[in-house]
């Protein structure tokens, strides 16, 4: 009979290490993103759930990387005339 530890070891190998990559990442709350974009929090939630805005889920909360906000705004920008 296999013990629980052996099954957990297989799962840990699937996880990609983020060590060192998150030290310089700044995360925004949904409220902060809404304030920067001058939209409602519900609009930000819609963008997250539709996949248009990258976000990380922590429990029941979302955090949006600063780079995702900048990328979204750059992609949404267009010149007229």
PDB file with one MODEL, atoms N, CA, C and O in Angstrom:
MODEL        1
ATOM      1  N   UNK A   1       0.851  -1.195   0.000  1.00  0.00           N
ATOM      2  CA  UNK A   1       0.000   0.000   0.000  1.00  0.00           C
ATOM      3  C   UNK A   1       0.885   1.243   0.000  1.00  0.00           C
ATOM      4  O   UNK A   1       1.805   1.352   0.811  1.00  0.00           O
ATOM      5  N   UNK A   2       0.615   2.161  -0.889  1.00  0.00           N
ATOM      6  CA  UNK A   2       1.436   3.371  -1.004  1.00  0.00           C
ATOM      7  C   UNK A   2       1.048   4.367   0.080  1.00  0.00           C
ATOM      8  O   UNK A   2      -0.124   4.487   0.437  1.00  0.00           O
ATOM      9  N   UNK A   3       2.031   5.071   0.595  1.00  0.00           N
ATOM     10  CA  UNK A   3       1.744   6.087   1.597  1.00  0.00           C
ATOM     11  C   UNK A   3       1.427   7.418   0.937  1.00  0.00           C
ATOM     12  O   UNK A   3       1.724   7.619  -0.241  1.00  0.00           O
ATOM     13  N   UNK A   4       0.826   8.324   1.694  1.00  0.00           N
ATOM     14  CA  UNK A   4       0.435   9.628   1.151  1.00  0.00           C
ATOM     15  C   UNK A   4       1.632  10.431   0.668  1.00  0.00           C
ATOM     16  O   UNK A   4       1.521  11.180  -0.302  1.00  0.00           O
ATOM     17  N   UNK A   5       2.758  10.287   1.321  1.00  0.00           N
ATOM     18  CA  UNK A   5       3.944  11.057   0.967  1.00  0.00           C
ATOM     19  C   UNK A   5       4.416  10.789  -0.440  1.00  0.00           C
ATOM     20  O   UNK A   5       4.878  11.708  -1.117  1.00  0.00           O
ATOM     21  N   UNK A   6       4.313   9.547  -0.905  1.00  0.00           N
ATOM     22  CA  UNK A   6       4.781   9.235  -2.250  1.00  0.00           C
ATOM     23  C   UNK A   6       3.901   9.872  -3.311  1.00  0.00           C
ATOM     24  O   UNK A   6       4.409  10.287  -4.352  1.00  0.00           O
ATOM     25  N   UNK A   7       2.588   9.963  -3.077  1.00  0.00           N
ATOM     26  CA  UNK A   7       1.708  10.588  -4.063  1.00  0.00           C
ATOM     27  C   UNK A   7       1.907  12.101  -4.086  1.00  0.00           C
ATOM     28  O   UNK A   7       1.782  12.722  -5.141  1.00  0.00           O
ATOM     29  N   UNK A   8       2.212  12.699  -2.942  1.00  0.00           N
ATOM     30  CA  UNK A   8       2.450  14.140  -2.887  1.00  0.00           C
ATOM     31  C   UNK A   8       3.738  14.522  -3.599  1.00  0.00           C
ATOM     32  O   UNK A   8       3.825  15.601  -4.186  1.00  0.00           O
ATOM     33  N   UNK A   9       4.731  13.656  -3.552  1.00  0.00           N
ATOM     34  CA  UNK A   9       6.003  13.960  -4.202  1.00  0.00           C
ATOM     35  C   UNK A   9       5.830  14.082  -5.707  1.00  0.00           C
ATOM     36  O   UNK A   9       6.477  14.926  -6.327  1.00  0.00           O
ATOM     37  N   UNK A  10       4.988  13.275  -6.304  1.00  0.00           N
ATOM     38  CA  UNK A  10       4.748  13.346  -7.740  1.00  0.00           C
ATOM     39  C   UNK A  10       4.104  14.659  -8.134  1.00  0.00           C
ATOM     40  O   UNK A  10       4.409  15.213  -9.190  1.00  0.00           O
ATOM     41  N   UNK A  11       3.217  15.158  -7.292  1.00  0.00           N
ATOM     42  CA  UNK A  11       2.541  16.425  -7.577  1.00  0.00           C
ATOM     43  C   UNK A  11       3.493  17.604  -7.491  1.00  0.00           C
ATOM     44  O   UNK A  11       3.386  18.545  -8.277  1.00  0.00           O
ATOM     45  N   UNK A  12       4.420  17.566  -6.546  1.00  0.00           N
ATOM     46  CA  UNK A  12       5.312  18.707  -6.355  1.00  0.00           C
ATOM     47  C   UNK A  12       6.245  18.893  -7.543  1.00  0.00           C
ATOM     48  O   UNK A  12       6.720  20.003  -7.782  1.00  0.00           O
ATOM     49  N   UNK A  13       6.515  17.835  -8.287  1.00  0.00           N
ATOM     50  CA  UNK A  13       7.391  17.938  -9.452  1.00  0.00           C
ATOM     51  C   UNK A  13       6.713  18.676 -10.597  1.00  0.00           C
ATOM     52  O   UNK A  13       7.388  19.187 -11.490  1.00  0.00           O
ATOM     53  N   UNK A  14       5.373  18.737 -10.581  1.00  0.00           N
ATOM     54  CA  UNK A  14       4.623  19.409 -11.638  1.00  0.00           C
ATOM     55  C   UNK A  14       4.599  20.923 -11.467  1.00  0.00           C
ATOM     56  O   UNK A  14       4.326  21.650 -12.422  1.00  0.00           O
ATOM     57  N   UNK A  15       4.880  21.397 -10.274  1.00  0.00           N
ATOM     58  CA  UNK A  15       4.815  22.821  -9.972  1.00  0.00           C
ATOM     59  C   UNK A  15       6.057  23.515 -10.504  1.00  0.00           C
ATOM     60  O   UNK A  15       7.179  23.057 -10.289  1.00  0.00           O
ATOM     61  N   UNK A  16       5.847  24.628 -11.204  1.00  0.00           N
ATOM     62  CA  UNK A  16       6.953  25.414 -11.726  1.00  0.00           C
ATOM     63  C   UNK A  16       7.437  26.376 -10.653  1.00  0.00           C
ATOM     64  O   UNK A  16       6.634  27.078 -10.038  1.00  0.00           O
ATOM     65  N   UNK A  17       8.726  26.412 -10.429  1.00  0.00           N
ATOM     66  CA  UNK A  17       9.286  27.285  -9.412  1.00  0.00           C
ATOM     67  C   UNK A  17       9.227  28.736  -9.860  1.00  0.00           C
ATOM     68  O   UNK A  17       9.596  29.070 -10.986  1.00  0.00           O
ATOM     69  N   UNK A  18       8.764  29.579  -8.972  1.00  0.00           N
ATOM     70  CA  UNK A  18       8.701  31.017  -9.253  1.00  0.00           C
ATOM     71  C   UNK A  18       9.735  31.789  -8.454  1.00  0.00           C
ATOM     72  O   UNK A  18       9.732  33.020  -8.439  1.00  0.00           O
ATOM     73  N   UNK A  19      10.611  31.062  -7.796  1.00  0.00           N
ATOM     74  CA  UNK A  19      11.603  31.702  -6.930  1.00  0.00           C
ATOM     75  C   UNK A  19      12.426  32.714  -7.719  1.00  0.00           C
ATOM     76  O   UNK A  19      12.972  32.392  -8.774  1.00  0.00           O
ATOM     77  N   UNK A  20      12.512  33.920  -7.210  1.00  0.00           N
ATOM     78  CA  UNK A  20      13.305  34.960  -7.844  1.00  0.00           C
ATOM     79  C   UNK A  20      12.541  35.765  -8.879  1.00  0.00           C
ATOM     80  O   UNK A  20      12.910  36.902  -9.173  1.00  0.00           O
ATOM     81  N   UNK A  21      11.479  35.191  -9.436  1.00  0.00           N
ATOM     82  CA  UNK A  21      10.731  35.897 -10.472  1.00  0.00           C
ATOM     83  C   UNK A  21       9.674  36.825  -9.885  1.00  0.00           C
ATOM     84  O   UNK A  21       9.240  37.755 -10.566  1.00  0.00           O
ATOM     85  N   UNK A  22       9.254  36.608  -8.668  1.00  0.00           N
ATOM     86  CA  UNK A  22       8.197  37.420  -8.075  1.00  0.00           C
ATOM     87  C   UNK A  22       8.716  38.520  -7.165  1.00  0.00           C
ATOM     88  O   UNK A  22       7.927  39.293  -6.621  1.00  0.00           O
ATOM     89  N   UNK A  23      10.011  38.602  -6.995  1.00  0.00           N
ATOM     90  CA  UNK A  23      10.553  39.599  -6.074  1.00  0.00           C
ATOM     91  C   UNK A  23      10.310  41.023  -6.547  1.00  0.00           C
ATOM     92  O   UNK A  23      10.173  41.930  -5.726  1.00  0.00           O
ATOM     93  N   UNK A  24      10.255  41.232  -7.843  1.00  0.00           N
ATOM     94  CA  UNK A  24      10.079  42.583  -8.357  1.00  0.00           C
ATOM     95  C   UNK A  24       8.677  42.829  -8.908  1.00  0.00           C
ATOM     96  O   UNK A  24       8.426  43.889  -9.483  1.00  0.00           O
ATOM     97  N   UNK A  25       7.764  41.881  -8.747  1.00  0.00           N
ATOM     98  CA  UNK A  25       6.408  42.040  -9.268  1.00  0.00           C
ATOM     99  C   UNK A  25       5.560  42.800  -8.262  1.00  0.00           C
ATOM    100  O   UNK A  25       5.553  42.483  -7.073  1.00  0.00           O
ATOM    101  N   UNK A  26       4.848  43.804  -8.752  1.00  0.00           N
ATOM    102  CA  UNK A  26       3.923  44.559  -7.907  1.00  0.00           C
ATOM    103  C   UNK A  26       2.511  44.118  -8.278  1.00  0.00           C
ATOM    104  O   UNK A  26       2.147  44.099  -9.454  1.00  0.00           O
ATOM    105  N   UNK A  27       1.729  43.768  -7.279  1.00  0.00           N
ATOM    106  CA  UNK A  27       0.358  43.334  -7.495  1.00  0.00           C
ATOM    107  C   UNK A  27      -0.609  44.416  -7.045  1.00  0.00           C
ATOM    108  O   UNK A  27      -0.390  45.081  -6.033  1.00  0.00           O
ATOM    109  N   UNK A  28      -1.693  44.586  -7.818  1.00  0.00           N
ATOM    110  CA  UNK A  28      -2.759  45.524  -7.475  1.00  0.00           C
ATOM    111  C   UNK A  28      -3.996  44.761  -7.041  1.00  0.00           C
ATOM    112  O   UNK A  28      -4.239  43.647  -7.506  1.00  0.00           O
ATOM    113  N   UNK A  29      -4.771  45.350  -6.161  1.00  0.00           N
ATOM    114  CA  UNK A  29      -6.080  44.801  -5.835  1.00  0.00           C
ATOM    115  C   UNK A  29      -7.044  45.195  -6.949  1.00  0.00           C
ATOM    116  O   UNK A  29      -6.735  46.045  -7.784  1.00  0.00           O
ATOM    117  N   UNK A  30      -8.211  44.566  -6.948  1.00  0.00           N
ATOM    118  CA  UNK A  30      -9.231  44.912  -7.948  1.00  0.00           C
ATOM    119  C   UNK A  30      -9.633  46.376  -7.796  1.00  0.00           C
ATOM    120  O   UNK A  30      -9.837  47.065  -8.795  1.00  0.00           O
ATOM    121  N   UNK A  31      -9.746  46.851  -6.579  1.00  0.00           N
ATOM    122  CA  UNK A  31     -10.114  48.251  -6.345  1.00  0.00           C
ATOM    123  C   UNK A  31      -9.052  49.204  -6.892  1.00  0.00           C
ATOM    124  O   UNK A  31      -9.385  50.243  -7.462  1.00  0.00           O
ATOM    125  N   UNK A  32      -7.784  48.858  -6.723  1.00  0.00           N
ATOM    126  CA  UNK A  32      -6.703  49.705  -7.247  1.00  0.00           C
ATOM    127  C   UNK A  32      -6.718  49.729  -8.768  1.00  0.00           C
ATOM    128  O   UNK A  32      -6.524  50.783  -9.374  1.00  0.00           O
ATOM    129  N   UNK A  33      -6.946  48.579  -9.386  1.00  0.00           N
ATOM    130  CA  UNK A  33      -7.021  48.524 -10.855  1.00  0.00           C
ATOM    131  C   UNK A  33      -8.199  49.365 -11.337  1.00  0.00           C
ATOM    132  O   UNK A  33      -8.075  50.113 -12.306  1.00  0.00           O
ATOM    133  N   UNK A  34      -9.335  49.244 -10.665  1.00  0.00           N
ATOM    134  CA  UNK A  34     -10.511  50.033 -11.039  1.00  0.00           C
ATOM    135  C   UNK A  34     -10.224  51.523 -10.948  1.00  0.00           C
ATOM    136  O   UNK A  34     -10.658  52.297 -11.801  1.00  0.00           O
ATOM    137  N   UNK A  35      -9.498  51.923  -9.920  1.00  0.00           N
ATOM    138  CA  UNK A  35      -9.155  53.328  -9.743  1.00  0.00           C
ATOM    139  C   UNK A  35      -8.225  53.818 -10.856  1.00  0.00           C
ATOM    140  O   UNK A  35      -8.418  54.906 -11.400  1.00  0.00           O
ATOM    141  N   UNK A  36      -7.219  53.010 -11.189  1.00  0.00           N
ATOM    142  CA  UNK A  36      -6.272  53.386 -12.247  1.00  0.00           C
ATOM    143  C   UNK A  36      -6.984  53.493 -13.593  1.00  0.00           C
ATOM    144  O   UNK A  36      -6.730  54.413 -14.370  1.00  0.00           O
ATOM    145  N   UNK A  37      -7.879  52.541 -13.858  1.00  0.00           N
ATOM    146  CA  UNK A  37      -8.569  52.500 -15.154  1.00  0.00           C
ATOM    147  C   UNK A  37      -9.822  53.378 -15.178  1.00  0.00           C
ATOM    148  O   UNK A  37     -10.433  53.577 -16.228  1.00  0.00           O
ATOM    149  N   UNK A  38     -10.197  53.904 -13.999  1.00  0.00           N
ATOM    150  CA  UNK A  38     -11.400  54.731 -13.854  1.00  0.00           C
ATOM    151  C   UNK A  38     -12.658  54.013 -14.341  1.00  0.00           C
ATOM    152  O   UNK A  38     -13.464  54.551 -15.100  1.00  0.00           O
ATOM    153  N   UNK A  39     -12.787  52.762 -13.863  1.00  0.00           N
ATOM    154  CA  UNK A  39     -13.975  51.956 -14.122  1.00  0.00           C
ATOM    155  C   UNK A  39     -14.430  51.368 -12.783  1.00  0.00           C
ATOM    156  O   UNK A  39     -13.763  51.541 -11.764  1.00  0.00           O
ATOM    157  N   UNK A  40     -15.561  50.677 -12.795  1.00  0.00           N
ATOM    158  CA  UNK A  40     -16.037  50.059 -11.561  1.00  0.00           C
ATOM    159  C   UNK A  40     -15.275  48.768 -11.271  1.00  0.00           C
ATOM    160  O   UNK A  40     -14.645  48.190 -12.157  1.00  0.00           O
ATOM    161  N   UNK A  41     -15.345  48.333 -10.021  1.00  0.00           N
ATOM    162  CA  UNK A  41     -14.720  47.069  -9.649  1.00  0.00           C
ATOM    163  C   UNK A  41     -15.369  45.920 -10.424  1.00  0.00           C
ATOM    164  O   UNK A  41     -14.685  44.969 -10.803  1.00  0.00           O
ATOM    165  N   UNK A  42     -16.670  45.997 -10.659  1.00  0.00           N
ATOM    166  CA  UNK A  42     -17.361  44.951 -11.412  1.00  0.00           C
ATOM    167  C   UNK A  42     -16.804  44.850 -12.828  1.00  0.00           C
ATOM    168  O   UNK A  42     -16.701  43.748 -13.369  1.00  0.00           O
ATOM    169  N   UNK A  43     -16.446  45.965 -13.432  1.00  0.00           N
ATOM    170  CA  UNK A  43     -15.846  45.936 -14.773  1.00  0.00           C
ATOM    171  C   UNK A  43     -14.509  45.200 -14.751  1.00  0.00           C
ATOM    172  O   UNK A  43     -14.192  44.455 -15.678  1.00  0.00           O
ATOM    173  N   UNK A  44     -13.729  45.409 -13.698  1.00  0.00           N
ATOM    174  CA  UNK A  44     -12.444  44.721 -13.562  1.00  0.00           C
ATOM    175  C   UNK A  44     -12.681  43.221 -13.385  1.00  0.00           C
ATOM    176  O   UNK A  44     -11.991  42.405 -13.996  1.00  0.00           O
ATOM    177  N   UNK A  45     -13.655  42.860 -12.549  1.00  0.00           N
ATOM    178  CA  UNK A  45     -13.975  41.437 -12.369  1.00  0.00           C
ATOM    179  C   UNK A  45     -14.396  40.802 -13.694  1.00  0.00           C
ATOM    180  O   UNK A  45     -14.024  39.664 -13.981  1.00  0.00           O
ATOM    181  N   UNK A  46     -15.159  41.521 -14.494  1.00  0.00           N
ATOM    182  CA  UNK A  46     -15.577  40.997 -15.805  1.00  0.00           C
ATOM    183  C   UNK A  46     -14.365  40.774 -16.712  1.00  0.00           C
ATOM    184  O   UNK A  46     -14.292  39.761 -17.408  1.00  0.00           O
ATOM    185  N   UNK A  47     -13.424  41.704 -16.709  1.00  0.00           N
ATOM    186  CA  UNK A  47     -12.211  41.546 -17.510  1.00  0.00           C
ATOM    187  C   UNK A  47     -11.397  40.342 -17.051  1.00  0.00           C
ATOM    188  O   UNK A  47     -10.840  39.617 -17.875  1.00  0.00           O
ATOM    189  N   UNK A  48     -11.327  40.131 -15.754  1.00  0.00           N
ATOM    190  CA  UNK A  48     -10.579  38.996 -15.210  1.00  0.00           C
ATOM    191  C   UNK A  48     -11.250  37.684 -15.605  1.00  0.00           C
ATOM    192  O   UNK A  48     -10.595  36.770 -16.104  1.00  0.00           O
ATOM    193  N   UNK A  49     -12.561  37.597 -15.377  1.00  0.00           N
ATOM    194  CA  UNK A  49     -13.276  36.356 -15.656  1.00  0.00           C
ATOM    195  C   UNK A  49     -13.351  36.038 -17.147  1.00  0.00           C
ATOM    196  O   UNK A  49     -13.447  34.870 -17.525  1.00  0.00           O
ATOM    197  N   UNK A  50     -13.309  37.055 -17.991  1.00  0.00           N
ATOM    198  CA  UNK A  50     -13.335  36.811 -19.438  1.00  0.00           C
ATOM    199  C   UNK A  50     -11.952  36.450 -19.981  1.00  0.00           C
ATOM    200  O   UNK A  50     -11.825  36.015 -21.126  1.00  0.00           O
ATOM    201  N   UNK A  51     -10.917  36.632 -19.158  1.00  0.00           N
ATOM    202  CA  UNK A  51      -9.564  36.316 -19.588  1.00  0.00           C
ATOM    203  C   UNK A  51      -8.849  37.471 -20.265  1.00  0.00           C
ATOM    204  O   UNK A  51      -7.716  37.315 -20.719  1.00  0.00           O
ATOM    205  N   UNK A  52      -9.491  38.620 -20.341  1.00  0.00           N
ATOM    206  CA  UNK A  52      -8.879  39.780 -20.978  1.00  0.00           C
ATOM    207  C   UNK A  52      -7.812  40.426 -20.094  1.00  0.00           C
ATOM    208  O   UNK A  52      -6.907  41.094 -20.595  1.00  0.00           O
ATOM    209  N   UNK A  53      -7.921  40.225 -18.779  1.00  0.00           N
ATOM    210  CA  UNK A  53      -6.976  40.803 -17.835  1.00  0.00           C
ATOM    211  C   UNK A  53      -6.422  39.677 -16.974  1.00  0.00           C
ATOM    212  O   UNK A  53      -7.167  38.977 -16.289  1.00  0.00           O
ATOM    213  N   UNK A  54      -5.128  39.516 -17.018  1.00  0.00           N
ATOM    214  CA  UNK A  54      -4.454  38.467 -16.251  1.00  0.00           C
ATOM    215  C   UNK A  54      -4.544  38.776 -14.767  1.00  0.00           C
ATOM    216  O   UNK A  54      -4.386  39.925 -14.354  1.00  0.00           O
ATOM    217  N   UNK A  55      -4.800  37.747 -13.965  1.00  0.00           N
ATOM    218  CA  UNK A  55      -4.884  37.927 -12.517  1.00  0.00           C
ATOM    219  C   UNK A  55      -4.501  36.633 -11.819  1.00  0.00           C
ATOM    220  O   UNK A  55      -4.533  35.553 -12.407  1.00  0.00           O
ATOM    221  N   UNK A  56      -4.141  36.770 -10.559  1.00  0.00           N
ATOM    222  CA  UNK A  56      -3.799  35.634  -9.713  1.00  0.00           C
ATOM    223  C   UNK A  56      -4.830  35.582  -8.602  1.00  0.00           C
ATOM    224  O   UNK A  56      -5.193  36.606  -8.025  1.00  0.00           O
ATOM    225  N   UNK A  57      -5.295  34.378  -8.310  1.00  0.00           N
ATOM    226  CA  UNK A  57      -6.300  34.238  -7.260  1.00  0.00           C
ATOM    227  C   UNK A  57      -5.635  33.806  -5.962  1.00  0.00           C
ATOM    228  O   UNK A  57      -4.893  32.824  -5.930  1.00  0.00           O
ATOM    229  N   UNK A  58      -5.904  34.545  -4.893  1.00  0.00           N
ATOM    230  CA  UNK A  58      -5.438  34.226  -3.552  1.00  0.00           C
ATOM    231  C   UNK A  58      -6.678  34.006  -2.698  1.00  0.00           C
ATOM    232  O   UNK A  58      -7.301  34.967  -2.247  1.00  0.00           O
ATOM    233  N   UNK A  59      -7.035  32.759  -2.475  1.00  0.00           N
ATOM    234  CA  UNK A  59      -8.262  32.478  -1.733  1.00  0.00           C
ATOM    235  C   UNK A  59      -9.452  32.966  -2.523  1.00  0.00           C
ATOM    236  O   UNK A  59      -9.694  32.507  -3.639  1.00  0.00           O
ATOM    237  N   UNK A  60     -10.198  33.895  -1.951  1.00  0.00           N
ATOM    238  CA  UNK A  60     -11.362  34.454  -2.648  1.00  0.00           C
ATOM    239  C   UNK A  60     -11.053  35.792  -3.311  1.00  0.00           C
ATOM    240  O   UNK A  60     -11.935  36.395  -3.921  1.00  0.00           O
ATOM    241  N   UNK A  61      -9.816  36.263  -3.200  1.00  0.00           N
ATOM    242  CA  UNK A  61      -9.427  37.563  -3.742  1.00  0.00           C
ATOM    243  C   UNK A  61      -8.595  37.397  -5.004  1.00  0.00           C
ATOM    244  O   UNK A  61      -7.968  36.361  -5.221  1.00  0.00           O
ATOM    245  N   UNK A  62      -8.599  38.422  -5.823  1.00  0.00           N
ATOM    246  CA  UNK A  62      -7.751  38.465  -7.010  1.00  0.00           C
ATOM    247  C   UNK A  62      -6.698  39.536  -6.830  1.00  0.00           C
ATOM    248  O   UNK A  62      -6.942  40.563  -6.198  1.00  0.00           O
ATOM    249  N   UNK A  63      -5.530  39.291  -7.387  1.00  0.00           N
ATOM    250  CA  UNK A  63      -4.470  40.291  -7.459  1.00  0.00           C
ATOM    251  C   UNK A  63      -4.013  40.348  -8.911  1.00  0.00           C
ATOM    252  O   UNK A  63      -3.845  39.319  -9.566  1.00  0.00           O
ATOM    253  N   UNK A  64      -3.819  41.554  -9.393  1.00  0.00           N
ATOM    254  CA  UNK A  64      -3.463  41.766 -10.796  1.00  0.00           C
ATOM    255  C   UNK A  64      -2.046  42.300 -10.871  1.00  0.00           C
ATOM    256  O   UNK A  64      -1.743  43.328 -10.266  1.00  0.00           O
ATOM    257  N   UNK A  65      -1.162  41.614 -11.609  1.00  0.00           N
ATOM    258  CA  UNK A  65       0.201  42.130 -11.747  1.00  0.00           C
ATOM    259  C   UNK A  65       0.205  43.479 -12.461  1.00  0.00           C
ATOM    260  O   UNK A  65      -0.582  43.713 -13.379  1.00  0.00           O
ATOM    261  N   UNK A  66       1.088  44.346 -12.032  1.00  0.00           N
ATOM    262  CA  UNK A  66       1.203  45.666 -12.648  1.00  0.00           C
ATOM    263  C   UNK A  66       1.441  45.541 -14.151  1.00  0.00           C
ATOM    264  O   UNK A  66       0.899  46.321 -14.934  1.00  0.00           O
ATOM    265  N   UNK A  67       2.249  44.565 -14.552  1.00  0.00           N
ATOM    266  CA  UNK A  67       2.552  44.370 -15.970  1.00  0.00           C
ATOM    267  C   UNK A  67       1.295  44.017 -16.763  1.00  0.00           C
ATOM    268  O   UNK A  67       1.181  44.395 -17.929  1.00  0.00           O
ATOM    269  N   UNK A  68       0.353  43.301 -16.154  1.00  0.00           N
ATOM    270  CA  UNK A  68      -0.891  42.946 -16.836  1.00  0.00           C
ATOM    271  C   UNK A  68      -1.761  44.175 -17.062  1.00  0.00           C
ATOM    272  O   UNK A  68      -2.405  44.304 -18.103  1.00  0.00           O
ATOM    273  N   UNK A  69      -1.778  45.073 -16.091  1.00  0.00           N
ATOM    274  CA  UNK A  69      -2.544  46.313 -16.233  1.00  0.00           C
ATOM    275  C   UNK A  69      -1.949  47.160 -17.354  1.00  0.00           C
ATOM    276  O   UNK A  69      -2.675  47.676 -18.204  1.00  0.00           O
ATOM    277  N   UNK A  70      -0.621  47.302 -17.350  1.00  0.00           N
ATOM    278  CA  UNK A  70       0.041  48.084 -18.401  1.00  0.00           C
ATOM    279  C   UNK A  70      -0.182  47.466 -19.775  1.00  0.00           C
ATOM    280  O   UNK A  70      -0.447  48.184 -20.739  1.00  0.00           O
ATOM    281  N   UNK A  71      -0.078  46.143 -19.876  1.00  0.00           N
ATOM    282  CA  UNK A  71      -0.276  45.460 -21.154  1.00  0.00           C
ATOM    283  C   UNK A  71      -1.705  45.644 -21.650  1.00  0.00           C
ATOM    284  O   UNK A  71      -1.924  45.890 -22.836  1.00  0.00           O
ATOM    285  N   UNK A  72      -2.675  45.528 -20.748  1.00  0.00           N
ATOM    286  CA  UNK A  72      -4.066  45.700 -21.144  1.00  0.00           C
ATOM    287  C   UNK A  72      -4.314  47.108 -21.662  1.00  0.00           C
ATOM    288  O   UNK A  72      -4.948  47.290 -22.701  1.00  0.00           O
ATOM    289  N   UNK A  73      -3.814  48.105 -20.938  1.00  0.00           N
ATOM    290  CA  UNK A  73      -4.021  49.491 -21.355  1.00  0.00           C
ATOM    291  C   UNK A  73      -3.297  49.803 -22.663  1.00  0.00           C
ATOM    292  O   UNK A  73      -3.826  50.537 -23.497  1.00  0.00           O
ATOM    293  N   UNK A  74      -2.097  49.257 -22.854  1.00  0.00           N
ATOM    294  CA  UNK A  74      -1.379  49.464 -24.110  1.00  0.00           C
ATOM    295  C   UNK A  74      -2.114  48.834 -25.288  1.00  0.00           C
ATOM    296  O   UNK A  74      -2.174  49.419 -26.369  1.00  0.00           O
ATOM    297  N   UNK A  75      -2.669  47.649 -25.083  1.00  0.00           N
ATOM    298  CA  UNK A  75      -3.411  46.978 -26.150  1.00  0.00           C
ATOM    299  C   UNK A  75      -4.725  47.673 -26.442  1.00  0.00           C
ATOM    300  O   UNK A  75      -5.205  47.625 -27.574  1.00  0.00           O
ATOM    301  N   UNK A  76      -5.321  48.321 -25.445  1.00  0.00           N
ATOM    302  CA  UNK A  76      -6.609  48.981 -25.614  1.00  0.00           C
ATOM    303  C   UNK A  76      -6.469  50.369 -26.234  1.00  0.00           C
ATOM    304  O   UNK A  76      -7.449  50.938 -26.716  1.00  0.00           O
ATOM    305  N   UNK A  77      -5.259  50.910 -26.221  1.00  0.00           N
ATOM    306  CA  UNK A  77      -5.024  52.271 -26.709  1.00  0.00           C
ATOM    307  C   UNK A  77      -5.065  52.313 -28.230  1.00  0.00           C
ATOM    308  O   UNK A  77      -4.494  51.445 -28.889  1.00  0.00           O
ATOM    309  N   UNK A  78      -5.728  53.304 -28.785  1.00  0.00           N
ATOM    310  CA  UNK A  78      -5.694  53.520 -30.230  1.00  0.00           C
ATOM    311  C   UNK A  78      -5.797  55.010 -30.526  1.00  0.00           C
ATOM    312  O   UNK A  78      -6.380  55.778 -29.761  1.00  0.00           O
ATOM    313  N   UNK A  79      -5.216  55.394 -31.654  1.00  0.00           N
ATOM    314  CA  UNK A  79      -5.233  56.794 -32.055  1.00  0.00           C
ATOM    315  C   UNK A  79      -6.370  57.026 -33.038  1.00  0.00           C
ATOM    316  O   UNK A  79      -6.714  56.151 -33.833  1.00  0.00           O
ATOM    317  N   UNK A  80      -6.939  58.205 -32.970  1.00  0.00           N
ATOM    318  CA  UNK A  80      -8.008  58.550 -33.899  1.00  0.00           C
ATOM    319  C   UNK A  80      -7.496  59.583 -34.895  1.00  0.00           C
ATOM    320  O   UNK A  80      -6.516  60.289 -34.656  1.00  0.00           O
ATOM    321  N   UNK A  81      -8.177  59.637 -35.982  1.00  0.00           N
ATOM    322  CA  UNK A  81      -7.904  60.659 -36.971  1.00  0.00           C
ATOM    323  C   UNK A  81      -6.691  60.467 -37.706  1.00  0.00           C
ATOM    324  O   UNK A  81      -6.360  61.276 -38.572  1.00  0.00           O
TER     325      UNK A  81
ENDMDL
END
